[in-house]
Structure formats: structure tokens, C-alpha cells
């Protein structure tokens, strides 16, 4: 009987990376993507250029309503310097610093470069990608898992990695399905709310500011008198909001 695979649910940046590492360790690896195109959010990030990494980052740069200890463990498990070397040395995808934003982009300035590098590494490691395969539930079976598909079929896995993303862009597959699967298994999830959104204005009143950026800060959702909850970043005004993700 063949060895049950590691099943990775979601072929975005996290899912592709997880599949690469699982397959490189010699485990049969099956990567399931519910849509017909992998890595769709990669292609639209950074205005189509894909801001791969920040040049500097630590736990203090991020707000979470979950466990701060978990956040620290994530950074400790794979420090930023190691992640950068992985992209540049293992994936052979050099990165360039954009001084204004402090973000690292592929030298090509094309998000497709990032997706192709991840897909190529997953294929080279031996991971199998299946598109149009939407997972609707998981059930423990013995020492493994039954993976229930929308088609009615079932797959059996030794391990499952849930990498379905949040609720940011439902049209790309990030529709919250993974959160529902996790809750059905008894996991507690942190309530979600928008973390990045445009501020709309009339074209006539804001036309003089088009294309300009400025430092901005605002109270974080749920902030109270006992918690400052202030986030900071860059605010951008443009006629095409997708150009603002710099």
C-alpha cells in the first residue's frame, strides 16, 4: 500500500511554500487549489510587482488579536534573513530594495516571477498540484485524515496543512472557507475585520493629490482606553487603487 500523502490545502504563497518543504523532505505531497489558477493573490500584490518581504520586520511591527507569543514564535522559527536567503539562493530569485517603502521586490518587478519560482520549486521537489479541487471538510481517520472534496470524493492524508488564506479577496479563493474548516474541527479562530482598505473620495475634490503618498496612522479596530491600538503605514491617492500597494 502506497504511503498516504501530505495534503496542502490552498496554492497561494503559504501553500506553495509548505508543499515545497514537505516534498523536499521526501514525503509524497499533494497540493490542492480550489480555483483554476494558483497564486492569484501573488499576481495582484504590490500593484502587480509583488512586494515579497519587508526589509526589516519584527513582532512589534504587527498587530494581532491572537496570541502575541504565537506571533513571536513564528518570527523565531523562520527569521527574516533566512526567508530572504531562501528566495534569493534556493529559489534563485534576486530581490531589490525599494528605498521609499522599505519593501523587497523581485528584480524583474514582475509578480509572475515570484509565482513561477514557487511553482517551479514545488514541481522540482515532486509536489503534485491539482487545480479546481475545492476542499469542504476534514475528518480524523485513524492516524490520518479524510479530506472531503466539493465533488463528493474523498482523499486520505497522513498530514494536512491548511493554507487557504483569510477573507481578503474572495474572487481569488480567499473566501474564508479554511476558517470554517478549522472551526468545524474545534479550533478557536480570531474574529476577522478589514486590515487594508481604500478611502474613497470624489474625483473632483481629490484629483490634485493623485499619485501622492503620505505617512498615516489610525486607531486599530477594537482599540480601547487600555490599549492604544494604533497602526501606521502609507496612504496613497490615485485614480487606480491597485497602484497603491507599494
GUDREN-154522 format. One record per residue: y, z, x of N, C-alpha, C in turn; chain. Coordinates in Angstrom, 3 decimals. Layout:
REM GUDREN-154522
n_c2:n_c3:n_c1:ca_c2:ca_c3:ca_c1:c_c2:c_c3:c_c1:finu
Y:Z:X:Y:Z:X:Y:Z:X:A;
...
This chain:
REM GUDREN-154522
n_c2:n_c3:n_c1:ca_c2:ca_c3:ca_c1:c_c2:c_c3:c_c1:finu
-1.192:0.000:0.843:0.000:0.000:0.000:1.251:0.000:0.885:A;
2.197:-0.914:0.590:3.390:-1.022:1.410:4.288:0.200:1.231:A;
5.076:0.480:2.253:5.969:1.628:2.230:7.095:1.413:1.230:A;
7.379:2.430:0.410:8.482:2.329:-0.550:9.799:2.235:0.215:A;
10.732:1.417:-0.267:11.968:1.204:0.479:13.006:2.292:0.248:A;
14.006:2.279:1.114:15.250:2.977:0.842:16.064:2.032:-0.043:A;
16.471:2.494:-1.198:17.264:1.665:-2.105:18.713:2.125:-2.045:A;
19.593:1.192:-1.717:21.031:1.460:-1.685:21.645:0.779:-2.900:A;
22.349:1.548:-3.706:22.943:1.007:-4.934:24.427:0.767:-4.701:A;
24.820:-0.502:-4.713:26.211:-0.875:-4.507:26.416:-1.556:-3.167:A;
26.817:-2.835:-3.184:27.001:-3.591:-1.944:28.475:-3.748:-1.608:A;
29.197:-2.618:-1.647:30.553:-2.595:-1.138:30.532:-2.158:0.315:A;
31.671:-1.718:0.825:31.742:-1.317:2.230:30.780:-0.166:2.537:A;
30.758:0.862:1.668:29.883:2.015:1.912:28.415:1.630:1.802:A;
28.075:0.875:0.780:26.687:0.480:0.582:26.164:-0.419:1.691:A;
26.972:-1.379:2.114:26.567:-2.251:3.215:26.355:-1.458:4.498:A;
27.267:-0.532:4.769:27.137:0.293:5.970:25.878:1.153:5.906:A;
25.628:1.761:4.749:24.425:2.586:4.598:23.159:1.748:4.783:A;
23.156:0.539:4.232:21.997:-0.341:4.363:21.765:-0.737:5.818:A;
22.839:-0.981:6.554:22.718:-1.334:7.969:22.031:-0.212:8.737:A;
22.510:1.007:8.558:21.950:2.135:9.303:20.510:2.430:8.888:A;
20.216:2.331:7.593:18.844:2.594:7.137:17.878:1.556:7.705:A;
18.259:0.288:7.647:17.384:-0.781:8.134:17.224:-0.718:9.652:A;
18.285:-0.366:10.368:18.201:-0.270:11.830:17.258:0.832:12.281:A;
16.999:1.783:11.395:16.061:2.860:11.720:14.628:2.503:11.346:A;
14.417:1.256:11.017:13.073:0.773:10.767:12.551:0.990:9.361:A;
13.405:1.422:8.446:12.961:1.634:7.067:13.143:0.358:6.261:A;
12.165:-0.021:5.441:12.411:-1.137:4.520:13.587:-0.771:3.624:A;
14.560:-1.662:3.524:15.815:-1.323:2.851:16.169:-2.393:1.835:A;
16.437:-1.956:0.621:16.795:-2.852:-0.479:18.193:-2.494:-0.956:A;
19.094:-3.458:-0.898:20.486:-3.256:-1.283:20.737:-3.951:-2.616:A;
21.063:-3.167:-3.648:21.230:-3.691:-4.997:22.706:-3.762:-5.368:A;
23.148:-4.922:-5.836:24.527:-5.118:-6.270:24.521:-5.615:-7.713:A;
25.280:-4.909:-8.578:25.274:-5.245:-9.998:25.977:-6.538:-10.337:A;
26.943:-6.960:-9.515:27.658:-8.208:-9.768:27.005:-9.341:-8.970:A;
27.577:-10.522:-9.088:27.041:-11.680:-8.375:27.670:-11.870:-7.000:A;
28.622:-11.010:-6.625:29.307:-11.149:-5.347:29.413:-9.785:-4.664:A;
28.920:-9.646:-3.434:29.044:-8.372:-2.717:30.442:-8.202:-2.142:A;
30.835:-6.965:-1.938:32.066:-6.665:-1.206:33.343:-7.188:-1.815:A;
33.428:-7.199:-3.143:34.624:-7.782:-3.758:35.896:-6.979:-3.465:A;
35.773:-5.659:-3.407:36.970:-4.853:-3.105:37.409:-5.018:-1.648:A;
36.465:-5.301:-0.779:36.836:-5.578:0.610:37.779:-6.776:0.653:A;
37.465:-7.792:-0.112:38.230:-9.041:-0.069:39.642:-8.900:-0.622:A;
39.869:-7.939:-1.508:41.213:-7.793:-2.080:42.012:-6.678:-1.404:A;
41.376:-5.915:-0.527:42.083:-4.799:0.105:43.092:-5.315:1.129:A;
44.154:-4.551:1.299:45.168:-4.920:2.280:45.814:-6.260:1.998:A;
45.945:-6.611:0.716:46.545:-7.884:0.376:45.730:-9.070:0.866:A;
44.405:-8.895:0.936:43.536:-9.965:1.404:43.306:-9.940:2.902:A;
43.895:-8.944:3.587:43.717:-8.830:5.040:42.725:-7.734:5.406:A;
42.523:-6.764:4.537:41.607:-5.633:4.692:42.052:-4.661:5.771:A;
42.754:-3.614:5.344:43.087:-2.522:6.251:41.824:-1.686:6.462:A;
41.147:-1.954:7.569:39.819:-1.387:7.821:39.867:0.120:8.005:A;
40.798:0.592:8.849:40.877:2.011:9.193:42.315:2.417:9.450:A;
42.611:3.704:9.306:43.891:4.209:9.821:43.758:4.390:11.329:A;
44.848:4.304:12.036:44.787:4.516:13.487:44.642:5.996:13.827:A;
45.106:6.860:12.940:44.978:8.302:13.095:44.652:8.906:11.737:A;
43.741:9.853:11.701:43.390:10.489:10.425:42.606:11.761:10.674:A;
42.775:12.709:9.776:42.026:13.958:9.814:41.949:14.517:8.409:A;
41.191:15.573:8.193:41.057:16.155:6.858:42.395:16.506:6.216:A;
43.380:16.899:7.034:44.674:17.272:6.487:45.462:16.116:5.903:A;
45.021:14.886:6.183:45.712:13.715:5.659:45.212:13.317:4.272:A;
44.218:14.030:3.764:43.607:13.656:2.493:43.661:14.803:1.497:A;
43.878:14.441:0.236:43.836:15.420:-0.851:42.514:15.273:-1.586:A;
41.878:16.377:-1.904:40.654:16.339:-2.689:40.643:17.482:-3.693:A;
40.151:17.217:-4.874:39.917:18.267:-5.859:38.497:18.820:-5.727:A;
37.751:18.255:-4.757:36.416:18.745:-4.478:36.452:19.803:-3.389:A;
35.389:19.876:-2.615:35.273:20.906:-1.587:35.969:20.469:-0.302:A;
36.983:21.221:0.165:37.608:20.913:1.460:36.609:20.984:2.602:A;
35.627:21.850:2.487:34.607:21.980:3.520:33.778:20.706:3.630:A;
33.464:20.117:2.484:32.722:18.850:2.487:33.539:17.760:3.161:A;
34.833:17.734:2.878:35.721:16.749:3.490:35.709:16.891:5.012:A;
35.779:18.136:5.501:35.755:18.367:6.946:34.428:17.917:7.554:A;
33.335:18.149:6.839:32.017:17.752:7.333:31.905:16.233:7.449:A;
32.517:15.527:6.511:32.487:14.061:6.545:33.167:13.554:7.813:A;
34.335:14.113:8.120:35.055:13.692:9.323:34.295:14.074:10.589:A;
33.656:15.236:10.572:32.921:15.682:11.752:31.661:14.852:11.979:A;
31.048:14.380:10.909:29.798:13.637:11.016:29.992:12.272:11.672:A;
31.140:11.634:11.413:31.404:10.309:11.991:32.891:10.210:12.285:A;
33.323:10.727:13.435:34.748:10.761:13.770:35.360:9.361:13.808:A;
36.658:9.306:13.589:37.371:8.036:13.505:37.158:7.161:14.739:A;
37.183:7.750:15.918:36.995:6.970:17.139:35.640:6.280:17.181:A;
34.608:6.970:16.696:33.271:6.382:16.663:33.193:5.248:15.637:A;
33.854:5.422:14.516:33.849:4.376:13.497:34.533:3.116:14.049:A;
35.652:3.301:14.735:36.369:2.164:15.317:35.495:1.435:16.330:A;
34.801:2.188:17.188:33.919:1.558:18.169:32.784:0.813:17.495:A;
32.288:1.353:16.376:31.208:0.683:15.655:31.651:-0.690:15.168:A;
32.837:-0.763:14.593:33.341:-2.048:14.127:33.555:-3.012:15.291:A;
34.166:-2.511:16.350:34.550:-3.412:17.429:33.385:-3.766:18.363:A;
32.480:-2.829:18.611:31.396:-3.072:19.560:30.101:-3.505:18.873:A;
29.682:-2.747:17.862:28.430:-3.083:17.189:28.576:-4.312:16.293:A;
29.644:-4.352:15.513:29.857:-5.495:14.625:30.623:-6.631:15.313:A;
31.126:-6.353:16.513:31.867:-7.364:17.289:33.038:-7.925:16.493:A;
33.795:-7.016:15.906:34.946:-7.389:15.101:36.169:-6.638:15.613:A;
36.937:-7.229:16.529:38.097:-6.535:17.104:39.147:-6.223:16.042:A;
39.802:-5.074:16.228:40.825:-4.614:15.300:42.184:-4.600:15.987:A;
43.226:-4.799:15.193:44.587:-4.791:15.721:45.423:-3.797:14.920:A;
46.285:-3.070:15.638:47.143:-2.068:15.006:48.396:-2.718:14.435:A;
48.682:-2.414:13.165:49.960:-2.778:12.563:50.874:-1.570:12.742:A;
51.839:-1.706:13.612:52.679:-0.574:14.003:53.383:0.073:12.817:A;
53.901:-0.729:11.912:54.695:-0.212:10.795:53.896:0.733:9.919:A;
52.666:0.362:9.605:51.854:1.164:8.687:50.898:2.110:9.405:A;
50.616:1.862:10.688:49.639:2.670:11.397:48.212:2.342:11.019:A;
47.984:1.176:10.418:46.648:0.789:9.971:46.050:-0.241:10.908:A;
44.723:-0.266:10.941:43.989:-1.222:11.760:43.431:-2.331:10.891:A;
43.751:-3.565:11.237:43.290:-4.754:10.528:42.419:-5.591:11.463:A;
41.558:-6.450:10.916:40.837:-7.368:11.796:41.839:-8.296:12.481:A;
41.561:-8.654:13.725:42.464:-9.529:14.461:42.692:-10.834:13.713:A;
41.697:-11.284:12.987:41.823:-12.526:12.215:42.810:-12.407:11.066:A;
43.132:-11.149:10.652:43.981:-10.900:9.480:43.351:-11.440:8.199:A;
42.036:-11.514:8.167:41.320:-12.014:7.001:40.244:-11.018:6.583:A;
40.289:-10.608:5.323:39.289:-9.669:4.822:37.890:-10.264:4.871:A;
37.790:-11.585:4.750:36.487:-12.245:4.802:35.774:-11.960:6.119:A;
36.524:-11.792:7.198:35.933:-11.470:8.495:35.167:-10.152:8.422:A;
35.740:-9.171:7.732:35.116:-7.860:7.607:33.830:-7.959:6.788:A;
33.914:-8.622:5.650:32.738:-8.748:4.788:31.628:-9.522:5.491:A;
31.973:-10.612:6.153:30.950:-11.405:6.848:30.278:-10.594:7.951:A;
31.052:-9.746:8.651:30.475:-8.924:9.714:29.475:-7.917:9.142:A;
29.828:-7.284:8.028:28.932:-6.316:7.400:27.681:-6.988:6.838:A;
27.863:-8.108:6.157:26.715:-8.827:5.604:25.798:-9.322:6.716:A;
26.393:-9.837:7.790:25.592:-10.330:8.901:24.791:-9.228:9.565:A;
25.413:-8.054:9.730:24.714:-6.931:10.356:23.587:-6.424:9.465:A;
23.807:-6.401:8.153:22.763:-5.956:7.229:21.573:-6.909:7.261:A;
21.870:-8.190:7.272:20.792:-9.187:7.327:20.035:-9.102:8.643:A;
20.775:-8.975:9.746:20.135:-8.900:11.059:19.251:-7.669:11.178:A;
19.625:-6.591:10.519:18.834:-5.355:10.581:17.590:-5.420:9.706:A;
17.564:-6.399:8.792:16.398:-6.558:7.933:16.566:-6.070:6.511:A;
17.784:-5.700:6.119:18.018:-5.253:4.743:17.962:-6.448:3.792:A;
17.400:-6.246:2.623:17.327:-7.289:1.602:18.397:-7.048:0.552:A;
19.221:-8.049:0.299:20.301:-7.954:-0.687:19.889:-8.654:-1.970:A;
20.012:-7.949:-3.098:19.742:-8.545:-4.407:20.995:-8.444:-5.258:A;
21.512:-9.588:-5.672:22.718:-9.631:-6.491:22.360:-9.668:-7.968:A;
23.323:-9.321:-8.820:23.080:-9.333:-10.261:21.997:-8.362:-10.674:A;
21.862:-7.268:-9.934:20.811:-6.280:-10.206:21.488:-4.944:-10.493:A;
21.760:-4.698:-11.750:22.516:-3.509:-12.135:21.593:-2.340:-12.425:A;
21.859:-1.227:-11.784:21.070:-0.011:-11.971:21.689:0.830:-13.086:A;
20.860:1.332:-13.987:21.365:2.132:-15.104:20.872:3.571:-15.081:A;
19.931:3.869:-14.188:19.454:5.245:-14.146:18.443:5.476:-13.032:A;
18.245:6.750:-12.704:17.276:7.156:-11.689:16.400:8.272:-12.257:A;
15.129:8.260:-11.888:14.221:9.313:-12.321:13.359:9.745:-11.141:A;
13.228:11.050:-10.892:12.335:11.501:-9.819:10.883:11.223:-10.180:A;
10.160:10.645:-9.228:8.741:10.348:-9.427:7.993:10.788:-8.172:A;
7.220:11.855:-8.272:6.517:12.362:-7.104:7.507:12.726:-6.011:A;
7.311:12.138:-4.826:8.224:12.379:-3.713:9.285:11.293:-3.598:A;
9.351:10.401:-4.584:10.311:9.311:-4.549:11.108:9.202:-5.837:A;
11.546:7.975:-6.126:12.411:7.742:-7.270:12.039:6.456:-7.990:A;
12.168:6.499:-9.311:12.100:5.279:-10.112:13.524:4.838:-10.378:A;
13.834:3.604:-10.028:15.171:3.041:-10.203:15.132:2.134:-11.424:A;
15.810:2.535:-12.488:15.795:1.769:-13.732:16.904:0.713:-13.707:A;
16.530:-0.527:-14.001:17.477:-1.634:-13.992:17.889:-2.015:-15.408:A;
19.046:-2.617:-15.525:19.549:-3.051:-16.828:18.607:-4.053:-17.480:A;
17.877:-4.799:-16.681:16.929:-5.800:-17.200:15.717:-5.162:-17.855:A;
15.532:-3.864:-17.643:14.362:-3.173:-18.165:13.291:-2.942:-17.112:A;
13.424:-3.606:-15.974:12.455:-3.443:-14.892:12.694:-2.127:-14.162:A;
11.703:-1.739:-13.355:11.816:-0.534:-12.537:11.417:-0.847:-11.108:A;
12.106:-0.214:-10.200:11.760:-0.288:-8.789:11.431:1.119:-8.312:A;
10.602:1.218:-7.297:10.265:2.538:-6.771:10.801:2.671:-5.353:A;
11.422:3.791:-5.078:12.090:4.012:-3.806:11.677:5.332:-3.193:A;
11.594:5.349:-1.859:11.337:6.600:-1.156:12.598:7.443:-1.117:A;
13.739:6.770:-0.943:15.048:7.413:-0.913:16.037:6.516:-1.643:A;
17.068:7.123:-2.214:18.112:6.358:-2.891:19.469:6.793:-2.367:A;
20.312:5.823:-2.061:21.700:6.071:-1.658:22.602:5.479:-2.736:A;
23.384:6.332:-3.373:24.268:5.899:-4.453:25.648:5.618:-3.856:A;
26.025:4.332:-3.809:27.286:3.920:-3.184:28.016:2.943:-4.097:A;
28.263:3.398:-5.317:28.792:2.499:-6.349:30.309:2.525:-6.483:A;
30.993:3.367:-5.704:32.451:3.416:-5.818:32.893:4.231:-7.021:A;
34.203:4.246:-7.249:34.757:5.032:-8.344:35.107:4.184:-9.542:A;
36.368:4.285:-9.984:36.811:3.590:-11.189:37.984:2.644:-10.914:A;
38.204:2.342:-9.648:39.461:1.680:-9.270:39.614:0.266:-9.791:A;
38.591:-0.574:-9.652:38.712:-1.978:-10.075:37.420:-2.367:-10.801:A;
37.314:-2.080:-12.101:36.073:-2.332:-12.831:35.553:-3.763:-12.716:A;
36.460:-4.738:-12.612:36.026:-6.139:-12.546:35.238:-6.439:-11.278:A;
35.366:-5.592:-10.255:34.620:-5.793:-9.018:33.311:-5.010:-8.996:A;
33.045:-4.258:-10.049:31.838:-3.441:-10.101:32.108:-1.958:-10.019:A;
33.321:-1.570:-9.631:33.685:-0.145:-9.569:34.110:0.327:-10.957:A;
33.123:0.553:-11.805:33.406:0.905:-13.197:32.959:2.309:-13.565:A;
32.564:3.111:-12.570:32.174:4.491:-12.842:30.719:4.687:-13.195:A;
29.922:3.616:-13.154:28.508:3.740:-13.537:27.776:4.720:-12.630:A;
28.109:4.717:-11.355:27.438:5.620:-10.422:27.726:7.078:-10.717:A;
28.946:7.361:-11.194:29.289:8.732:-11.558:28.421:9.205:-12.730:A;
28.195:8.313:-13.675:27.347:8.655:-14.823:25.907:8.916:-14.381:A;
25.420:8.084:-13.456:24.059:8.274:-12.951:23.939:9.628:-12.263:A;
24.937:9.979:-11.466:24.910:11.264:-10.762:24.937:12.430:-11.746:A;
25.781:12.327:-12.774:25.851:13.404:-13.777:24.532:13.545:-14.528:A;
23.883:12.422:-14.831:22.600:12.471:-15.537:21.532:13.186:-14.726:A;
21.706:13.197:-13.401:20.748:13.877:-12.530:21.088:15.353:-12.340:A;
22.193:15.797:-12.972:22.576:17.199:-12.890:23.641:17.513:-11.862:A;
24.186:16.484:-11.205:25.248:16.723:-10.223:26.579:16.974:-10.935:A;
27.395:17.814:-10.335:28.733:18.032:-10.847:29.676:17.017:-10.209:A;
30.522:16.415:-11.005:31.485:15.447:-10.485:32.905:15.950:-10.725:A;
33.790:15.608:-9.817:35.189:15.997:-9.933:35.883:15.036:-10.895:A;
36.662:15.536:-11.866:37.377:14.641:-12.789:38.224:13.630:-12.017:A;
38.214:12.394:-12.469:38.936:11.326:-11.780:40.308:11.100:-12.403:A;
41.220:10.588:-11.581:42.554:10.184:-12.051:43.092:9.150:-11.074:A;
44.050:8.330:-11.495:44.565:7.282:-10.604:45.190:7.884:-9.355:A;
44.899:7.277:-8.197:45.473:7.725:-6.933:46.426:6.692:-6.345:A;
46.378:5.462:-6.833:47.254:4.396:-6.350:47.579:3.490:-7.518:A;
48.854:3.365:-7.823:49.229:2.562:-8.981:50.629:2.004:-8.794:A;
50.920:0.827:-9.327:52.273:0.264:-9.194:53.253:0.962:-10.125:A;
54.517:0.969:-9.749:55.597:1.460:-10.607:56.326:0.227:-11.131:A;
56.172:-0.059:-12.408:56.732:-1.278:-12.984:58.229:-1.142:-13.222:A;
58.925:-2.262:-13.123:60.363:-2.282:-13.411:60.715:-3.687:-13.900:A;
61.916:-3.828:-14.468:62.343:-5.141:-14.928:62.667:-6.019:-13.733:A;
62.352:-7.292:-13.814:62.588:-8.217:-12.709:64.065:-8.277:-12.336:A;
64.951:-8.250:-13.333:66.382:-8.398:-13.065:66.926:-7.221:-12.269:A;
66.572:-5.991:-12.662:67.155:-4.809:-12.023:66.588:-4.568:-10.627:A;
65.361:-4.990:-10.371:64.753:-4.670:-9.082:64.647:-5.837:-8.128:A;
65.189:-7.001:-8.465:64.992:-8.189:-7.646:65.567:-8.046:-6.243:A;
66.643:-7.265:-6.081:67.264:-7.131:-4.758:66.387:-6.349:-3.795:A;
65.412:-5.587:-4.322:64.555:-4.755:-3.468:63.237:-5.442:-3.120:A;
63.051:-6.657:-3.573:61.766:-7.322:-3.405:61.384:-7.409:-1.931:A;
60.127:-7.032:-1.646:59.611:-7.147:-0.299:59.954:-6.005:0.630:A;
60.646:-4.989:0.136:61.045:-3.877:0.996:60.134:-2.672:0.787:A;
59.972:-1.885:1.836:59.156:-0.674:1.747:59.987:0.541:2.123:A;
59.575:1.698:1.630:60.289:2.942:1.928:59.313:4.099:1.864:A;
59.599:5.167:2.602:58.788:6.366:2.521:58.899:6.956:1.125:A;
57.794:7.489:0.605:57.802:8.049:-0.747:56.863:9.233:-0.816:A;
57.183:10.181:-1.691:56.293:11.319:-1.938:56.385:11.686:-3.402:A;
55.299:12.265:-3.916:55.279:12.629:-5.328:54.296:13.761:-5.539:A;
54.476:14.561:-6.607:53.519:15.635:-6.897:52.151:15.054:-7.197:A;
51.119:15.693:-6.684:49.761:15.270:-6.960:49.354:15.728:-8.360:A;
48.520:14.910:-9.020:48.037:15.277:-10.345:47.388:16.645:-10.307:A;
47.749:17.491:-11.245:47.148:18.811:-11.331:47.831:19.851:-10.477:A;
48.934:19.475:-9.806:49.609:20.440:-8.934:50.193:21.575:-9.754:A;
50.169:22.777:-9.196:50.705:23.935:-9.887:51.613:24.700:-8.934:A;
52.214:25.794:-9.413:53.114:26.574:-8.575:52.393:27.199:-7.393:A;
51.068:27.352:-7.500:50.308:27.951:-6.406:49.788:26.904:-5.431:A;
50.022:25.638:-5.733:49.538:24.584:-4.865:50.592:23.483:-4.830:A;
51.086:23.161:-3.660:52.178:22.195:-3.583:51.747:20.833:-4.086:A;
50.570:20.366:-3.678:50.045:19.110:-4.203:50.987:17.946:-4.049:A;
51.538:17.731:-2.862:52.443:16.608:-2.651:51.770:15.585:-1.755:A;
51.819:14.336:-2.161:51.273:13.272:-1.340:52.418:12.399:-0.854:A;
52.213:11.765:0.272:53.249:10.915:0.845:52.646:9.591:1.268:A;
53.467:8.554:1.248:52.984:7.241:1.657:54.140:6.276:1.697:A;
53.835:4.993:1.439:54.875:3.985:1.451:54.972:3.342:0.077:A;
56.195:3.162:-0.391:56.436:2.498:-1.658:56.949:1.100:-1.371:A;
56.420:0.130:-2.091:56.775:-1.262:-1.814:57.221:-1.961:-3.076:A;
58.260:-2.765:-2.984:58.736:-3.538:-4.123:58.521:-5.012:-3.848:A;
57.820:-5.677:-4.746:57.549:-7.094:-4.561:57.234:-7.734:-5.892:A;
57.367:-9.033:-5.960:57.052:-9.738:-7.204:55.551:-9.891:-7.364:A;
54.769:-9.700:-6.282:53.318:-9.800:-6.356:52.743:-8.524:-5.765:A;
52.266:-7.617:-6.638:51.889:-6.275:-6.216:50.739:-6.281:-5.211:A;
49.907:-7.326:-5.194:48.785:-7.314:-4.268:49.252:-7.373:-2.825:A;
50.488:-7.781:-2.596:51.015:-7.829:-1.242:51.462:-6.445:-0.760:A;
51.426:-5.481:-1.639:51.944:-4.151:-1.298:50.928:-3.229:-0.664:A;
49.707:-3.684:-0.501:48.667:-2.789:0.002:48.666:-2.708:1.523:A;
49.806:-2.849:2.149:49.896:-2.837:3.599:49.760:-1.417:4.138:A;
